[in-house]
Amino acid sequence: MFESIKKLIIVIFLVMFIVLIATYIELYTKFNYKYDKINIDDIYDMIETGDVIYFSYTNFLKPYFSHVGMAIVDEKNNKYILEIHGDNKRRVYISKKGGVSFSSLKTRIMTYRISEAGVDIYLSKLRNDKVPSLEKTLGFINKINDYKNTYRYNNKVINKVMFDCTRKKLLDMKVDDKNYGDTNLICSEFVMLCLMDLGIIQDDNISCKTPEEFLMLKDNNKKLYDKNYYVILDK
């Protein structure tokens, strides 16, 4: 009897802990993300390599970023999104198989828009002085096939983000971090790795990174992403 009560208390505690953490992340994003509205047709002209694209489910605390990818622009001014994601069970992603995905930005956004009701899209613009050169971008594009063969999506998202990351940041607790070079990543860790490989940021540990952290990235005490937009999908 006592053991049953003990297990029930533990379950209740864990549920409350998850709810508390989720609320904290949403409120943190809400209070630290100031944005302007922009029509979807206008963002394709302004996208540059290194910009961050967020996907968010609509809720009363929005924005809350549930997924993130990085924009890439090639020599023909084609706009792409590079990301890592899980298996495509709900058909909201371009590819059905999980892993690293490199696809047309416009197709990606429109596919998400059509397939998933209640999804908001946001954009963070990289500071002009940090946008990588075309030569560096093209060299990076050549690495993408290697990324596809190397990196896998970390399916332990709840454990990694909700427990490990928040315990580390919010409670200042030691966690079993994975060091840079780990091949199992969540979406925001993968984008951090890409920014490092492009030379936009310097960091020797990409673990325990969540989407809202892009809002606070700095270089020489200035935010790396200084302009933010909420993308209006419907005219």
Order of alpha helices (4+ residues) and beta strands (2+ residues): alpha-beta-alpha-beta-beta-beta-beta-alpha-beta-alpha-alpha-beta-alpha-beta-alpha-beta-beta-beta
